[in-house]
């Protein structure tokens, strides 16, 4: 089941009437945004609210997911101890998120609890939600000092875990915007403050949340923002999903930016996956059949060309944006390309020595691509290579290493050849023969 909706909310304690004591009326647009979000959550009736908060337990190189079955909190530190909260955690979803993160090498889990009390980044949204809707469970996740891309990857893991658990869930990204928008604000005035808020709200209005990853870290630091990484996790939770944005408010009355809004999926990304071309569908059907039953796919429809031609092919599997398996053949080993893909898909899912075999609960989260190789041709020097157009084969005696073209993070021919050498265990001083090839990429 996909995540039902995403919500962007700030967390100023003074928005709580018992804390603000009248000052909250100075941010009425924000209060109205809170109320509208709460009404939307009540309409959706989620079983679980996933909240990412900059004020939960935070580590530089680890995402802390609140452990246990239950948590409480109050606004005592803000002068309103009578405003109290009590919530049950969704332990099944917490376990699923932690397990997927561990499997994919993302440092996240329930270790390192320093303070079990609910933080104000969680309680301020709850204050408004609880007026309209109760009975939900919570998953509370802190941010980290890691890159924006890693936060996005955690979001993709959360997305897969929600699907695995078949839970009705919404995502709440708690976070203020810039804190340096006025001279009398908490961090004074910096031009990066209003510039950040303007750009951030434009991205949110577009609904293309992946643009959040393009913000420069130095710019973010100068803007003294609070919630950007929280928003990046939410973006990852809707990876591949077209969103309809509903931006409700933005203001910076006290020198801190507050933005409210929500995002509804227009279509789940499974429809995109299933509409891929025939070769990708063949690989996916093969993997689904083998992982579920242990049997090789026998009956399948493929394009006429794939049923006749022979070619080497690679099947690559990614989960939450991270490689999960990749096996291929440089030259054809089967009677047809279709058979080549079927066999390599099974191997990528179950026999890649770098990874454990794929399990049934992962199937809905997999991204699959197929690369069909042209016949390799020998070349005399690296000058005949193009890292975007050609893959490379590096050969020395019985040792042979291959790297596909146009891979993320591989930006030069020298780097491409070096990686292929290392894969084959060919030392720097060993003479090599180079081959190049082109691919048809199907994704």
C-alpha positions, 0 to 999 in steps of 0.5 A: 500500500502506498503512503496516502499523503505527505505533509509539511508543517513547522513546529513553533511552540508559540502556535500552541495557545497555552504557550503563545498566550495570544502571540499565536494570533500573529501567525494566523496563516500558519495556524490556519494551515495547521487546521487544514492539514489536521482536517485532511489527515482526519479525512484520510484516517491513517493507521500510522503517522510517520513523523521526521523531526529535527528535534528528536534524537539526532546523530551525525552518522545515524538515523534514530528511530524511536524504540519501544511501544509507547511515548509521552511528552508535554510542553513543560519547558515552554511554560505549559506543563498541562498540555500533555501527549501520550502515543503508541508507536507502530512497532511493526513498521519500525521493525520493517524500516530498521530491517530494510535500512540494515539490509541496504547499508543505511545506518538507521535503527532504534539504538542510542535512545537518549531521551524517550520523551516526545519532542516539540517538533512532534508535539506541535503538529500532534496538538492540532491533529488531535483536535480532529483525529486520534487513535493513530500510531506513530513512527518518530524518526530523527534526522542526521548530519549525512548528505541530502541523498542519504536522507532521500534514500531513507525515505525510499526505505520508508516507502518500501516498509509501508508497502511491506506492512500494508499499513495506511500511513501518512508522512509528516515532515516537521521543520521550520524554514530559515531562522535568519529573516529579520534583524530581531529574529533568533539568528539576525538577518542574512540574505540567504534566509529569505532566498532559501524560503523563496526557493524552498516554497517554489519547489514545494509548489511545483510538487517535484520534491526531488529538486530538494536534493539540488540545494547546496549544503553551504547555502543551507548552512548560511540560511540557518534552515531547520527542516530541509533534511526532513523534507528530503526524507519525505521526498524519498518516501514519494520517489517515482510518484507524481504529487499534487501539491496544496500549499497553504501558507508561508510567513516569517513574522518572527524572523523564522520561516513557517511553511504549511502544505500537503501533497497527494499522490496522483498515481502510484509508481507501480503503474509506471513500473508495470508499463515498462517495455517488454524486456523489463517486464520479462525481467520483473516477472522472472524475478517475481516468479523465482523469488516467490516459488523458486521456479524459473519462468516458463511462459512469457511474451516478449518482443519478436526481436528478443525471441530471435536475436542473440546478445549479451545482457545485464540485469540490474536491480536497485532497491530504494536507489541502491544496488541490490544485484547485477549479473550479466553476460558479455556475449550471448550464452543462450539461444535467444536474448529472452532466455539470456534475460531470464537466466541473468534476472534469476542470477541477479536476484539470487546469486550475486555474491555481493548481496543476500538473495532477494526476499518476497517482501522486497519485490514491490520496492525493486527498480529493474533495468536491462542493458543489451550489449552490442558485440565488443570491439577491440580498441587501441587506446582510451582515446576511443572511449566515451564514458557516457556512450561506451562500456569498457572491457579490460582484459589481461590473460584470463582476467577480465573486467567490465563496466557499463556506460553512463553510470552515476558517479563515473565521470571520466574514462580513466575512472571507468578503466580503473574500476574495470581493472579493479573488478578483475584484479588487474594490477596497474603495471599489468598490460591490458587489452581494451574493448568497447561496446554500446548498450541499449538501456531498458528501464 
